[in-house]
Amino acid sequence: MGKVKKLKKKIKKLKKQLKQGHSHASVSPLAPRGGFPDLPVIEGVEFAAIEAGVRYSGRTDVMLARLCPGTAVAGVFTKSATRSAPVLDCQAKIGGDPSAGAAIVVNSGNANAFTGQSGVDAVAGITAAVADVLDLPQNRVFSASTGVIGEPLPFDRITVKLADLENGLSPDSIQDAAAAIMTTDTFAKGASAVVQTNSGDIRIAGIAKGSGMIAPDMATMLVYIFTDAKIAQPLLQDMLATLTNKTFNCITVDSDTSTSDSLLLAATGKSSADQITDMNGPFYDALHDVMRDLSHLVVKDGEGATKFVEVRITGAYNDTDAHRVGMAIANSPLVKTAIAGEDPNWGRVVMAVGKSGAMADRDRLSISFGDVLVAENGQVSPDYSEEDAAKHMKGDELLIAVDLGIGTGKATVWTCDLTHGYIEINADYRS
Amino acid sequence: MGKVKKLKKKIKKLKKQLKQGHSHASVSPLAPRGGFPDLPVIEGVEFAAIEAGVRYSGRTDVMLARLCPGTAVAGVFTKSATRSAPVLDCQAKIGGDPSAGAAIVVNSGNANAFTGQSGVDAVAGITAAVADVLDLPQNRVFSASTGVIGEPLPFDRITVKLADLENGLSPDSIQDAAAAIMTTDTFAKGASAVVQTNSGDIRIAGIAKGSGMIAPDMATMLVYIFTDAKIAQPLLQDMLATLTNKTFNCITVDSDTSTSDSLLLAATGKSSADQITDMNGPFYDALHDVMRDLSHLVVKDGEGATKFVEVRITGAYNDTDAHRVGMAIANSPLVKTAIAGEDPNWGRVVMAVGKSGAMADRDRLSISFGDVLVAENGQVSPDYSEEDAAKHMKGDELLIAVDLGIGTGKATVWTCDLTHGYIEINADYRS
C-alpha cells in the first residue's frame, strides 16, 4: 500500500501542476469582490432575460430592454470592415424619432456575423417581431448578437420567446440582462453613478459583456448604459463618442477587434433634474466614471487574465502618439507574458516603444513600474532595485508608466496579462 | 496490483497532458529533419566561434567572421525607434571602402540595447579590438549583440577572446557561427544556393537566429549571408532591400519588433563567374530562395511553435493592402490559438480581415484552409465540409488563403501558432 500512497501523491502533484499551468479559474481572479453591484433603477427602462437555447443550454441567452417614449438613444459601433448585420442595422437606426419609445434585444451564443443574406433576414425577423410585441416602430428596435461567427442565427428560437420576455419585463432586472449577454465572460458586469443636482438626481446604470476579441476601435464589445437624464440625442451622441475615446477605446485584451462591438446609451428623460445642455459638467463626469468602470471590468474579465495593468504614457509628441505607444505596450505579447511571469521586464517595454511608430528618443525615455523608477535617460536608473520592482509585479493591479521626454502628449490605456488561460480558452472555444 | 497499474496509467496520462500543454520540445517540432544543412564554402570568408561567458555558460556565444579585401557589404536593420547601439554603428558603416576587407563580430546573451553611453562605448571597444587583431580599419568591423535588453554588455569578456577567435578562423566553421548566435532558438539555421553560370559557379550561404520578438520591419533578427559573387555594393544593397520586403518582412512570430534586427549580406567577389550587373537574373532568384528559406526557418523555430502557416492573400485593392490583411491574420492571437487547437475557425479570419484597416467587402470575401473552400460571398460555402478542413489543420504545414474579391493586390506572409510553449518561454525568459 506504500506504493499506492506514493502514486496517489504523485497524481495529486501532477494534477496541481496541470491546474496551475492550465486551468483558468471559473471566475476571474480580478472580478470585483462584492459580486454584481446594486444598480439604481432607471425610470423608463425595463429588462427581461430568458433561456432561448440559441446555442447554450441551461442558461439565459436573450435579453430584452424596453425604453419609454421620448428616450434618446446614442450609439457607437465597431469600425471593422466585416461588421455584422445587426451592427449595420443598429447604426442606421441611431438618431431616429424617439417619440414612440424603443427596445434593445440581444442574444449571446451566435454573433450573426458573416452570415450573408440570412443574417440580414434574421435581424429583420427579430426586430419586426419585437416591434410587433411591444407595439413600436421597427426602426426603434435595436438588436445585437454575440458569440460564434459565421453560423446562421436560428432567430425563430428568439422570436418564439418574445411574448414571455414581454411578460417578464421589470425595472429591477438589469442584472439578469447583464448575465444573459455573457459569452466567455466569467462574471456579469455592471456600474452606476448618481448625479445630485438642485433640481433632482440623475441616475446612470450600465452593463457590459466582453472577455476576448477586445481591442475596440471607436466602439466596444456589447455595452448598454441607461440614464434618466433629460438630454437631446445629438448632445448625448457627442458625449458618448468623446468618452468612448477615453474609455473603451483605451482598453485591449488581445489586440483583436470584434465584428460585433456595439455600445448604446439610452436617456429616458424621467429625472426631475433640469435638461442637460452642456457637454461638460457633473453628468458628463459621472458618465465618464461609469464608462471607465465598465471598460475596466471588461479587461478584468479578459480571457485568462490574472493581472490588471494601467499603462500611463506622458511626455509624448502629442496625445495620438501617446495612445499609440500605450497600445503598443498593452498589446505586446512579450510585455504581457512578462507581466504574467511577474517579471519587471522593462527591456520589453523599451522594445514596444520602439516598434510603436511614435516619435521616441531612446535616450530621453524613462520607465517606472508602480512607484519604482526603473530606467531613465536611455538606461537603467542608478537607484533601480529589481527587488522593489518585482514586489510591485506581484500585485494584481499594476502600473507601467513611461515618459517619452519629448512633448506634452499623454494617454492612459488598460490591459491584462497573457497567460496559459488565454491559450486554453481560445484553442478550444469556437468564437 | 490492479490499483497500482491503474494509478501508473493515470500518471502516464497526466505526464503526457503536462508535456503536450506545457513543455516546449527541446528542439522545435518544425525543425528540418536532416539537421543543419551542408553549406558550401564561400571563398574569402572564414568563421570562428568561442565560449566567452557573456551571459550563458557551457555554450559558444561569440562568433567572428573575417571577409577578404574587396568584399562588398550590404545591410538592412530594424526601424525601431529604440534600436541598439550596435545597430546604429552598423548602419553608419554600410557602403564604406571595401579594399581592406571586413569583419563581423556577434555575441548572444546580451543585446547591448538601451544601455546609454556604456552601450556606445562597448561597441567602440569591441570594434576597435577586432580591428586591431585583424588589422582592419575600425569602420569595416560590423558588430551585433542579441539577448537581454538593458544590461550593460561586459565587452571585455569578448575582447579577451579575440586572439583565440582569430586563431580558430576557418572557411568550414559556418555551422559553429550559426550556433553561437542562438538565444531562445532551438536549432541552428542555415540555407544555401549555388548558381551555375557559363563563367563559373556562384555560391550563397546564410545563417540566421531568431525565435521570439519577431515582426521585422524593413529588416530582421540576425541574419548573415555570404556569397562569392562579384557585385558592386549599391546593386547588392538594392537586391537585399527588395528581397527583404518579400521574405523577412513577411514573417511574424509574435508581432513584436526587436531593437536589434540586423541582416548583413557580404559578397567576396571570389567566384570566377562574371560580374553581376542586373537586378534580375539567376543570382537574384537564388538569393531570394536563400532569404526565404532562412526566414521560414526563423518562423519554424518560433517560440512554442508547432505549426508553420502560410497566409496567402489575393484580390486585394493593392499589394500594400494585401500585406496588411496577411499580417493582421498572421498576428491575430485568436487566429493563432485556433491553429494551435487545430480548429478551422474561419470566423476569426473574417475578424482579422475586418480589423486590418485594408479595404474589404464582407460579401466578396472567400476563405480556404488548404484545398478546402470554407467561405465565399460573405458566408459559409454550401459545399463546406468541416471534417475536411479539420483534417488539413492536423498537418504541421498549413495554408490559409483569403481572396478579397476586390482587385489584383496580393501578398504572402508566414507565421506560426500561439501555444502554451510561447507563454512558458516568455513568462520566464528575460529578454
Interface residues (C-beta under 8 A of the other chain):
Chain A: K3 V4 L7 K8 K10 I11 L14 K15 Q17 L18 G21 H22 T78 S80 A81 T82 R83 A111 A113 F114 T115 G116 Q117 S118 G119 V148 I149 G150 E151 G212 M213 A215 D217 D254 S255 D256 T257 S258 T259 N331 S332 P333 L334 T337 A338 A340 G341 D343 N345 W346 G347 R348 V350 M351 A352 V353 G354 K355 S356 A358 M359 A360 D361 R362 D363 L365 A375 N377 G378 Q379 V380 L418 T419 H420 Y422 I423 E424 N426 A427 D428 R430 S431
Chain B: K3 V4 L7 K8 K10 I11 L14 K15 Q17 L18 G21 H22 T78 S80 A81 T82 R83 A111 A113 F114 T115 G116 Q117 S118 G119 V148 I149 G150 E151 G212 M213 A215 D217 D254 S255 D256 T257 S258 T259 N331 S332 P333 L334 T337 A338 A340 G341 D343 N345 W346 G347 R348 V350 M351 A352 V353 G354 K355 S356 A358 M359 A360 D361 R362 D363 L365 A375 N377 G378 Q379 V380 L418 T419 H420 Y422 I423 E424 N426 A427 D428 R430 S431
